[in-house]
Amino acid sequence: MDRVICIGSTDLDIFFYTKEGIVVQHRGDLLRRRLIGFERSAKILAQDLKLRHGGSAANAALSFARLGIPAGLISAVGDDAIGAEELRYLRKNHVGTSHMQVIPGAATNFSLILTALPGSDHVIFLHHGSSDKMQVSDRTFRSMNASWLYVTSLGHNWKSQFATLLRYLDRSNAKLTWNPGALQLKGPVKVLKSCIRKTTVLLVNYDETLELLVRLTGRTKYRTPARASSELSRFGADYTMVTHGREGAYLAHEGRVVHRAAWVGKTVNKTGAGDAFGSGFVAGLILYRHDIHRALSLAVSNSHFVVQSIGAQTGLLTRHTLNRVKWS
């Protein structure tokens, strides 16, 4: 079985639910089309508050492990109680932690997920404490034998870390899945292009795709999700996956675009939907010998069950619940 090493953040997620926000359509800005607003200087009351394990890389690692695919995690936590709990939780769920880093004096990452009720519109406030101090060097990969690297958002020194990852890819047969974070999306165009060329699976949502295309092409014209995925695929990734919420996903591969609709159902919380979809797709490529239709079915189903629960990891499919996958 392929071994997947996930690289990126491990967080404590704080879910804050309130009825006091309003959702505003903002059509004048291509990159900020839907906003959540609050009264200035107001005290905002929570209708509910929950704490869950999270972080994009940890979410993906848990997803692979639960599907029976050996997974390890390169991430960093602080030397605090939250960090100790995250390590205990990962080991309990069979995620390899031998490459985890404990940063003295740093606070473990946390995210505040603010959700405007009713509905599931949300915004995420991030605190990168320990992850900004994570070190990724050639020594990190010296004894590693990974078939896949699954890279999510990285800290401020991401360019040097990515250079290390690319050197590992050059001397191994590993494949790269890349789900770029905010810092990477704003990176130098030359660096972005070189990273995408080395990527096997590129995972981005529609808004991120538009942002990337503006950066890469210099053109701000409107593109449909299908058109955007096709255009982005020209920069070299083998599989270019563009997710678009309830509309589903658009996969550009070998010169064609395949659309897979989302599995419509009850949505409790959208956090982690993208991580579940991306890891589900890569797991499907591994489990089903690069059958993109079965991989897409697993991705859609994994995401569907995650959004039905609070937390990015609660509803993840396991190898014992694959019978719940909606094959189509």
Contacts in CASP RR format, 6 or more apart in sequence:
PFRMAT RR
TARGET T0000
AUTHOR 0000-0000-0000
METHOD contacts of the structure
MODEL  1
MDRVICIGSTDLDIFFYTKEGIVVQHRGDLLRRRLIGFERSAKILAQDLK
LRHGGSAANAALSFARLGIPAGLISAVGDDAIGAEELRYLRKNHVGTSHM
QVIPGAATNFSLILTALPGSDHVIFLHHGSSDKMQVSDRTFRSMNASWLY
VTSLGHNWKSQFATLLRYLDRSNAKLTWNPGALQLKGPVKVLKSCIRKTT
VLLVNYDETLELLVRLTGRTKYRTPARASSELSRFGADYTMVTHGREGAY
LAHEGRVVHRAAWVGKTVNKTGAGDAFGSGFVAGLILYRHDIHRALSLAV
SNSHFVVQSIGAQTGLLTRHTLNRVKWS
1 68 0 8 1.000
1 69 0 8 1.000
1 70 0 8 1.000
1 286 0 8 1.000
2 69 0 8 1.000
2 70 0 8 1.000
2 147 0 8 1.000
2 148 0 8 1.000
2 286 0 8 1.000
3 69 0 8 1.000
3 70 0 8 1.000
3 71 0 8 1.000
3 72 0 8 1.000
3 145 0 8 1.000
3 146 0 8 1.000
3 147 0 8 1.000
3 148 0 8 1.000
4 60 0 8 1.000
4 61 0 8 1.000
4 64 0 8 1.000
4 69 0 8 1.000
4 70 0 8 1.000
4 71 0 8 1.000
4 72 0 8 1.000
4 146 0 8 1.000
4 147 0 8 1.000
4 148 0 8 1.000
4 149 0 8 1.000
4 150 0 8 1.000
4 282 0 8 1.000
4 286 0 8 1.000
5 71 0 8 1.000
5 72 0 8 1.000
5 73 0 8 1.000
5 74 0 8 1.000
5 99 0 8 1.000
5 144 0 8 1.000
5 146 0 8 1.000
5 148 0 8 1.000
5 149 0 8 1.000
5 150 0 8 1.000
6 57 0 8 1.000
6 58 0 8 1.000
6 60 0 8 1.000
6 61 0 8 1.000
6 64 0 8 1.000
6 71 0 8 1.000
6 72 0 8 1.000
6 73 0 8 1.000
6 74 0 8 1.000
6 75 0 8 1.000
6 150 0 8 1.000
6 151 0 8 1.000
6 152 0 8 1.000
7 57 0 8 1.000
7 73 0 8 1.000
7 74 0 8 1.000
7 75 0 8 1.000
7 136 0 8 1.000
7 149 0 8 1.000
7 150 0 8 1.000
7 151 0 8 1.000
7 152 0 8 1.000
7 154 0 8 1.000
7 165 0 8 1.000
8 55 0 8 1.000
8 56 0 8 1.000
8 57 0 8 1.000
8 74 0 8 1.000
8 75 0 8 1.000
8 131 0 8 1.000
8 134 0 8 1.000
8 151 0 8 1.000
8 152 0 8 1.000
8 153 0 8 1.000
8 154 0 8 1.000
9 55 0 8 1.000
9 56 0 8 1.000
9 57 0 8 1.000
9 58 0 8 1.000
9 75 0 8 1.000
9 109 0 8 1.000
9 128 0 8 1.000
9 131 0 8 1.000
9 152 0 8 1.000
9 153 0 8 1.000
10 54 0 8 1.000
10 55 0 8 1.000
10 57 0 8 1.000
10 58 0 8 1.000
10 73 0 8 1.000
10 75 0 8 1.000
10 76 0 8 1.000
10 77 0 8 1.000
10 83 0 8 1.000
10 86 0 8 1.000
10 90 0 8 1.000
10 100 0 8 1.000
10 108 0 8 1.000
10 109 0 8 1.000
10 130 0 8 1.000
10 131 0 8 1.000
11 53 0 8 1.000
11 54 0 8 1.000
11 55 0 8 1.000
11 58 0 8 1.000
11 108 0 8 1.000
11 109 0 8 1.000
11 110 0 8 1.000
11 111 0 8 1.000
11 126 0 8 1.000
12 51 0 8 1.000
12 52 0 8 1.000
12 53 0 8 1.000
12 54 0 8 1.000
12 82 0 8 1.000
12 86 0 8 1.000
12 108 0 8 1.000
12 109 0 8 1.000
12 110 0 8 1.000
12 111 0 8 1.000
13 51 0 8 1.000
13 52 0 8 1.000
13 53 0 8 1.000
13 54 0 8 1.000
13 55 0 8 1.000
13 110 0 8 1.000
13 111 0 8 1.000
13 113 0 8 1.000
13 271 0 8 1.000
13 311 0 8 1.000
13 312 0 8 1.000
14 49 0 8 1.000
14 50 0 8 1.000
14 51 0 8 1.000
14 110 0 8 1.000
14 111 0 8 1.000
14 112 0 8 1.000
14 113 0 8 1.000
15 48 0 8 1.000
15 49 0 8 1.000
15 50 0 8 1.000
15 51 0 8 1.000
15 52 0 8 1.000
15 113 0 8 1.000
15 115 0 8 1.000
15 269 0 8 1.000
15 271 0 8 1.000
15 310 0 8 1.000
15 311 0 8 1.000
16 46 0 8 1.000
16 49 0 8 1.000
16 112 0 8 1.000
16 113 0 8 1.000
16 114 0 8 1.000
16 115 0 8 1.000
17 46 0 8 1.000
17 47 0 8 1.000
17 48 0 8 1.000
17 49 0 8 1.000
17 115 0 8 1.000
17 117 0 8 1.000
18 44 0 8 1.000
18 45 0 8 1.000
18 46 0 8 1.000
18 47 0 8 1.000
18 114 0 8 1.000
18 115 0 8 1.000
18 116 0 8 1.000
18 117 0 8 1.000
19 47 0 8 1.000
19 116 0 8 1.000
19 117 0 8 1.000
19 118 0 8 1.000
20 38 0 8 1.000
20 39 0 8 1.000
20 42 0 8 1.000
20 44 0 8 1.000
20 45 0 8 1.000
21 36 0 8 1.000
21 37 0 8 1.000
21 38 0 8 1.000
21 44 0 8 1.000
21 116 0 8 1.000
22 36 0 8 1.000
22 37 0 8 1.000
22 38 0 8 1.000
22 116 0 8 1.000
23 34 0 8 1.000
23 35 0 8 1.000
23 36 0 8 1.000
23 37 0 8 1.000
23 116 0 8 1.000
23 121 0 8 1.000
24 34 0 8 1.000
24 35 0 8 1.000
24 36 0 8 1.000
24 37 0 8 1.000
25 33 0 8 1.000
25 34 0 8 1.000
26 32 0 8 1.000
26 33 0 8 1.000
26 34 0 8 1.000
26 35 0 8 1.000
27 33 0 8 1.000
30 210 0 8 1.000
30 214 0 8 1.000
30 220 0 8 1.000
30 222 0 8 1.000
31 207 0 8 1.000
31 210 0 8 1.000
31 211 0 8 1.000
31 214 0 8 1.000
33 207 0 8 1.000
34 121 0 8 1.000
36 114 0 8 1.000
36 116 0 8 1.000
36 121 0 8 1.000
36 122 0 8 1.000
36 123 0 8 1.000
37 116 0 8 1.000
38 44 0 8 1.000
47 117 0 8 1.000
50 310 0 8 1.000
50 311 0 8 1.000
52 310 0 8 1.000
52 311 0 8 1.000
52 312 0 8 1.000
52 313 0 8 1.000
52 314 0 8 1.000
53 62 0 8 1.000
53 86 0 8 1.000
53 89 0 8 1.000
53 311 0 8 1.000
53 312 0 8 1.000
53 313 0 8 1.000
54 111 0 8 1.000
54 311 0 8 1.000
54 312 0 8 1.000
54 313 0 8 1.000
55 109 0 8 1.000
55 111 0 8 1.000
55 152 0 8 1.000
55 275 0 8 1.000
55 312 0 8 1.000
56 152 0 8 1.000
56 153 0 8 1.000
56 179 0 8 1.000
56 272 0 8 1.000
56 275 0 8 1.000
57 73 0 8 1.000
57 74 0 8 1.000
57 75 0 8 1.000
57 150 0 8 1.000
57 151 0 8 1.000
57 152 0 8 1.000
58 73 0 8 1.000
58 75 0 8 1.000
58 86 0 8 1.000
58 90 0 8 1.000
58 95 0 8 1.000
58 313 0 8 1.000
59 272 0 8 1.000
59 275 0 8 1.000
59 276 0 8 1.000
59 279 0 8 1.000
59 312 0 8 1.000
59 313 0 8 1.000
60 71 0 8 1.000
60 150 0 8 1.000
60 152 0 8 1.000
60 275 0 8 1.000
60 278 0 8 1.000
60 279 0 8 1.000
61 71 0 8 1.000
61 72 0 8 1.000
61 73 0 8 1.000
61 90 0 8 1.000
61 95 0 8 1.000
61 96 0 8 1.000
61 150 0 8 1.000
62 71 0 8 1.000
62 90 0 8 1.000
62 93 0 8 1.000
62 95 0 8 1.000
62 313 0 8 1.000
62 316 0 8 1.000
63 275 0 8 1.000
63 276 0 8 1.000
63 279 0 8 1.000
63 280 0 8 1.000
63 283 0 8 1.000
63 302 0 8 1.000
63 313 0 8 1.000
63 316 0 8 1.000
63 317 0 8 1.000
64 70 0 8 1.000
64 71 0 8 1.000
64 150 0 8 1.000
64 279 0 8 1.000
64 282 0 8 1.000
64 283 0 8 1.000
65 71 0 8 1.000
65 72 0 8 1.000
65 93 0 8 1.000
65 94 0 8 1.000
65 95 0 8 1.000
66 93 0 8 1.000
66 316 0 8 1.000
66 317 0 8 1.000
66 318 0 8 1.000
66 319 0 8 1.000
67 280 0 8 1.000
67 283 0 8 1.000
67 287 0 8 1.000
67 317 0 8 1.000
67 318 0 8 1.000
67 319 0 8 1.000
67 322 0 8 1.000
68 318 0 8 1.000
68 319 0 8 1.000
69 283 0 8 1.000
69 286 0 8 1.000
69 287 0 8 1.000
71 95 0 8 1.000
71 96 0 8 1.000
72 95 0 8 1.000
72 96 0 8 1.000
72 97 0 8 1.000
72 98 0 8 1.000
72 99 0 8 1.000
73 90 0 8 1.000
73 95 0 8 1.000
73 96 0 8 1.000
73 97 0 8 1.000
73 99 0 8 1.000
73 100 0 8 1.000
74 99 0 8 1.000
74 100 0 8 1.000
74 101 0 8 1.000
74 134 0 8 1.000
74 136 0 8 1.000
74 140 0 8 1.000
75 100 0 8 1.000
75 101 0 8 1.000
75 131 0 8 1.000
75 134 0 8 1.000
76 100 0 8 1.000
76 101 0 8 1.000
76 102 0 8 1.000
76 103 0 8 1.000
76 106 0 8 1.000
76 130 0 8 1.000
76 131 0 8 1.000
76 133 0 8 1.000
76 134 0 8 1.000
77 83 0 8 1.000
77 84 0 8 1.000
77 86 0 8 1.000
77 87 0 8 1.000
77 100 0 8 1.000
77 101 0 8 1.000
77 102 0 8 1.000
77 103 0 8 1.000
77 108 0 8 1.000
77 109 0 8 1.000
77 130 0 8 1.000
78 102 0 8 1.000
78 103 0 8 1.000
78 104 0 8 1.000
78 105 0 8 1.000
78 106 0 8 1.000
78 107 0 8 1.000
78 108 0 8 1.000
78 129 0 8 1.000
78 130 0 8 1.000
79 102 0 8 1.000
79 103 0 8 1.000
79 104 0 8 1.000
79 105 0 8 1.000
79 106 0 8 1.000
80 105 0 8 1.000
80 107 0 8 1.000
80 108 0 8 1.000
82 107 0 8 1.000
82 108 0 8 1.000
82 110 0 8 1.000
83 102 0 8 1.000
83 108 0 8 1.000
83 130 0 8 1.000
86 108 0 8 1.000
87 97 0 8 1.000
87 100 0 8 1.000
87 102 0 8 1.000
90 96 0 8 1.000
90 97 0 8 1.000
90 100 0 8 1.000
91 97 0 8 1.000
99 140 0 8 1.000
99 144 0 8 1.000
101 130 0 8 1.000
101 134 0 8 1.000
101 135 0 8 1.000
103 130 0 8 1.000
103 133 0 8 1.000
103 134 0 8 1.000
106 129 0 8 1.000
106 130 0 8 1.000
106 133 0 8 1.000
107 127 0 8 1.000
107 129 0 8 1.000
107 130 0 8 1.000
108 129 0 8 1.000
108 130 0 8 1.000
109 126 0 8 1.000
109 127 0 8 1.000
109 128 0 8 1.000
109 129 0 8 1.000
109 130 0 8 1.000
109 131 0 8 1.000
110 127 0 8 1.000
111 124 0 8 1.000
111 125 0 8 1.000
111 126 0 8 1.000
111 127 0 8 1.000
112 124 0 8 1.000
112 125 0 8 1.000
113 122 0 8 1.000
113 123 0 8 1.000
113 124 0 8 1.000
113 269 0 8 1.000
113 271 0 8 1.000
114 122 0 8 1.000
114 123 0 8 1.000
114 124 0 8 1.000
114 125 0 8 1.000
115 121 0 8 1.000
115 122 0 8 1.000
115 269 0 8 1.000
116 122 0 8 1.000
119 267 0 8 1.000
120 267 0 8 1.000
120 268 0 8 1.000
120 269 0 8 1.000
120 270 0 8 1.000
120 307 0 8 1.000
122 269 0 8 1.000
122 270 0 8 1.000
122 271 0 8 1.000
124 271 0 8 1.000
128 155 0 8 1.000
131 154 0 8 1.000
131 155 0 8 1.000
132 155 0 8 1.000
132 156 0 8 1.000
132 157 0 8 1.000
134 154 0 8 1.000
134 155 0 8 1.000
134 161 0 8 1.000
136 161 0 8 1.000
136 164 0 8 1.000
136 165 0 8 1.000
137 164 0 8 1.000
138 164 0 8 1.000
138 167 0 8 1.000
138 168 0 8 1.000
140 164 0 8 1.000
141 164 0 8 1.000
141 168 0 8 1.000
144 168 0 8 1.000
146 172 0 8 1.000
146 174 0 8 1.000
147 173 0 8 1.000
147 174 0 8 1.000
147 175 0 8 1.000
147 286 0 8 1.000
148 174 0 8 1.000
148 175 0 8 1.000
148 176 0 8 1.000
148 177 0 8 1.000
148 282 0 8 1.000
148 286 0 8 1.000
149 165 0 8 1.000
149 168 0 8 1.000
149 169 0 8 1.000
149 174 0 8 1.000
149 175 0 8 1.000
149 176 0 8 1.000
149 177 0 8 1.000
150 177 0 8 1.000
150 179 0 8 1.000
150 279 0 8 1.000
150 282 0 8 1.000
151 162 0 8 1.000
151 165 0 8 1.000
151 176 0 8 1.000
151 177 0 8 1.000
151 178 0 8 1.000
151 179 0 8 1.000
152 179 0 8 1.000
152 181 0 8 1.000
152 275 0 8 1.000
153 179 0 8 1.000
153 180 0 8 1.000
153 181 0 8 1.000
153 182 0 8 1.000
153 183 0 8 1.000
153 184 0 8 1.000
154 161 0 8 1.000
154 162 0 8 1.000
154 181 0 8 1.000
154 183 0 8 1.000
154 184 0 8 1.000
155 161 0 8 1.000
155 183 0 8 1.000
156 183 0 8 1.000
158 183 0 8 1.000
158 184 0 8 1.000
159 187 0 8 1.000
159 188 0 8 1.000
159 191 0 8 1.000
162 184 0 8 1.000
162 191 0 8 1.000
162 195 0 8 1.000
165 176 0 8 1.000
166 194 0 8 1.000
166 195 0 8 1.000
166 198 0 8 1.000
168 174 0 8 1.000
169 176 0 8 1.000
169 198 0 8 1.000
175 200 0 8 1.000
175 201 0 8 1.000
176 198 0 8 1.000
176 199 0 8 1.000
176 200 0 8 1.000
176 201 0 8 1.000
177 199 0 8 1.000
177 200 0 8 1.000
177 201 0 8 1.000
177 202 0 8 1.000
177 203 0 8 1.000
177 278 0 8 1.000
177 282 0 8 1.000
178 195 0 8 1.000
178 196 0 8 1.000
178 199 0 8 1.000
178 201 0 8 1.000
178 202 0 8 1.000
178 203 0 8 1.000
178 237 0 8 1.000
179 203 0 8 1.000
179 204 0 8 1.000
179 274 0 8 1.000
179 275 0 8 1.000
179 278 0 8 1.000
180 195 0 8 1.000
180 204 0 8 1.000
180 208 0 8 1.000
180 212 0 8 1.000
181 208 0 8 1.000
184 192 0 8 1.000
184 195 0 8 1.000
185 208 0 8 1.000
185 211 0 8 1.000
185 212 0 8 1.000
185 215 0 8 1.000
186 215 0 8 1.000
187 215 0 8 1.000
189 215 0 8 1.000
189 216 0 8 1.000
192 212 0 8 1.000
192 215 0 8 1.000
192 216 0 8 1.000
193 216 0 8 1.000
193 235 0 8 1.000
196 202 0 8 1.000
196 235 0 8 1.000
196 236 0 8 1.000
196 237 0 8 1.000
197 235 0 8 1.000
197 236 0 8 1.000
197 237 0 8 1.000
199 236 0 8 1.000
199 237 0 8 1.000
199 238 0 8 1.000
200 237 0 8 1.000
200 238 0 8 1.000
200 239 0 8 1.000
201 237 0 8 1.000
201 238 0 8 1.000
201 239 0 8 1.000
201 241 0 8 1.000
201 278 0 8 1.000
201 281 0 8 1.000
201 282 0 8 1.000
201 285 0 8 1.000
202 232 0 8 1.000
202 237 0 8 1.000
202 239 0 8 1.000
202 240 0 8 1.000
202 241 0 8 1.000
203 241 0 8 1.000
203 243 0 8 1.000
203 274 0 8 1.000
203 277 0 8 1.000
203 278 0 8 1.000
203 281 0 8 1.000
204 212 0 8 1.000
204 232 0 8 1.000
204 241 0 8 1.000
204 242 0 8 1.000
204 243 0 8 1.000
205 242 0 8 1.000
205 243 0 8 1.000
205 244 0 8 1.000
205 245 0 8 1.000
205 274 0 8 1.000
206 225 0 8 1.000
206 228 0 8 1.000
206 242 0 8 1.000
206 243 0 8 1.000
206 244 0 8 1.000
206 245 0 8 1.000
209 223 0 8 1.000
209 225 0 8 1.000
209 228 0 8 1.000
209 229 0 8 1.000
209 232 0 8 1.000
209 242 0 8 1.000
210 223 0 8 1.000
210 228 0 8 1.000
212 232 0 8 1.000
213 219 0 8 1.000
213 223 0 8 1.000
213 228 0 8 1.000
213 231 0 8 1.000
213 232 0 8 1.000
214 220 0 8 1.000
216 232 0 8 1.000
216 235 0 8 1.000
217 231 0 8 1.000
223 231 0 8 1.000
225 242 0 8 1.000
225 244 0 8 1.000
225 247 0 8 1.000
225 250 0 8 1.000
226 250 0 8 1.000
226 257 0 8 1.000
226 259 0 8 1.000
228 242 0 8 1.000
228 250 0 8 1.000
229 240 0 8 1.000
229 241 0 8 1.000
229 242 0 8 1.000
229 250 0 8 1.000
229 251 0 8 1.000
229 252 0 8 1.000
229 257 0 8 1.000
230 252 0 8 1.000
230 255 0 8 1.000
230 257 0 8 1.000
232 240 0 8 1.000
232 242 0 8 1.000
232 252 0 8 1.000
233 240 0 8 1.000
233 252 0 8 1.000
233 253 0 8 1.000
233 255 0 8 1.000
238 253 0 8 1.000
239 251 0 8 1.000
239 252 0 8 1.000
239 253 0 8 1.000
239 281 0 8 1.000
239 285 0 8 1.000
239 292 0 8 1.000
240 251 0 8 1.000
240 252 0 8 1.000
240 253 0 8 1.000
241 249 0 8 1.000
241 250 0 8 1.000
241 251 0 8 1.000
241 252 0 8 1.000
241 277 0 8 1.000
241 278 0 8 1.000
241 281 0 8 1.000
242 249 0 8 1.000
242 250 0 8 1.000
242 251 0 8 1.000
242 252 0 8 1.000
243 249 0 8 1.000
243 274 0 8 1.000
243 277 0 8 1.000
244 250 0 8 1.000
245 262 0 8 1.000
245 270 0 8 1.000
245 273 0 8 1.000
246 262 0 8 1.000
246 264 0 8 1.000
247 261 0 8 1.000
247 262 0 8 1.000
248 259 0 8 1.000
248 260 0 8 1.000
248 261 0 8 1.000
248 262 0 8 1.000
248 300 0 8 1.000
249 259 0 8 1.000
249 260 0 8 1.000
249 262 0 8 1.000
249 277 0 8 1.000
249 296 0 8 1.000
249 299 0 8 1.000
249 300 0 8 1.000
250 257 0 8 1.000
250 258 0 8 1.000
250 259 0 8 1.000
251 257 0 8 1.000
251 258 0 8 1.000
251 259 0 8 1.000
251 260 0 8 1.000
251 292 0 8 1.000
251 296 0 8 1.000
253 292 0 8 1.000
258 292 0 8 1.000
258 293 0 8 1.000
258 296 0 8 1.000
260 296 0 8 1.000
260 297 0 8 1.000
260 299 0 8 1.000
260 300 0 8 1.000
261 300 0 8 1.000
262 300 0 8 1.000
262 303 0 8 1.000
262 304 0 8 1.000
263 300 0 8 1.000
263 301 0 8 1.000
263 303 0 8 1.000
263 304 0 8 1.000
263 326 0 8 1.000
265 304 0 8 1.000
265 308 0 8 1.000
266 308 0 8 1.000
267 307 0 8 1.000
267 308 0 8 1.000
268 307 0 8 1.000
268 308 0 8 1.000
268 309 0 8 1.000
268 310 0 8 1.000
269 307 0 8 1.000
269 309 0 8 1.000
269 310 0 8 1.000
269 311 0 8 1.000
270 307 0 8 1.000
271 311 0 8 1.000
271 312 0 8 1.000
272 306 0 8 1.000
272 307 0 8 1.000
272 311 0 8 1.000
272 312 0 8 1.000
273 303 0 8 1.000
273 306 0 8 1.000
273 307 0 8 1.000
274 303 0 8 1.000
275 312 0 8 1.000
276 299 0 8 1.000
276 302 0 8 1.000
276 303 0 8 1.000
276 305 0 8 1.000
276 306 0 8 1.000
276 312 0 8 1.000
276 315 0 8 1.000
276 316 0 8 1.000
277 299 0 8 1.000
277 300 0 8 1.000
277 302 0 8 1.000
277 303 0 8 1.000
278 299 0 8 1.000
279 302 0 8 1.000
280 295 0 8 1.000
280 298 0 8 1.000
280 299 0 8 1.000
280 302 0 8 1.000
280 303 0 8 1.000
280 317 0 8 1.000
281 295 0 8 1.000
281 296 0 8 1.000
281 298 0 8 1.000
281 299 0 8 1.000
282 295 0 8 1.000
283 295 0 8 1.000
283 298 0 8 1.000
283 302 0 8 1.000
284 291 0 8 1.000
284 294 0 8 1.000
284 295 0 8 1.000
284 298 0 8 1.000
284 299 0 8 1.000
285 291 0 8 1.000
285 292 0 8 1.000
285 295 0 8 1.000
287 294 0 8 1.000
287 298 0 8 1.000
288 294 0 8 1.000
288 295 0 8 1.000
288 298 0 8 1.000
294 327 0 8 1.000
297 325 0 8 1.000
297 326 0 8 1.000
297 327 0 8 1.000
297 328 0 8 1.000
298 317 0 8 1.000
298 322 0 8 1.000
298 325 0 8 1.000
300 326 0 8 1.000
301 317 0 8 1.000
301 324 0 8 1.000
301 325 0 8 1.000
301 326 0 8 1.000
302 316 0 8 1.000
302 317 0 8 1.000
304 326 0 8 1.000
305 315 0 8 1.000
305 316 0 8 1.000
305 317 0 8 1.000
305 324 0 8 1.000
306 312 0 8 1.000
306 313 0 8 1.000
306 314 0 8 1.000
306 315 0 8 1.000
306 316 0 8 1.000
308 315 0 8 1.000
309 315 0 8 1.000
317 324 0 8 1.000
317 325 0 8 1.000
END
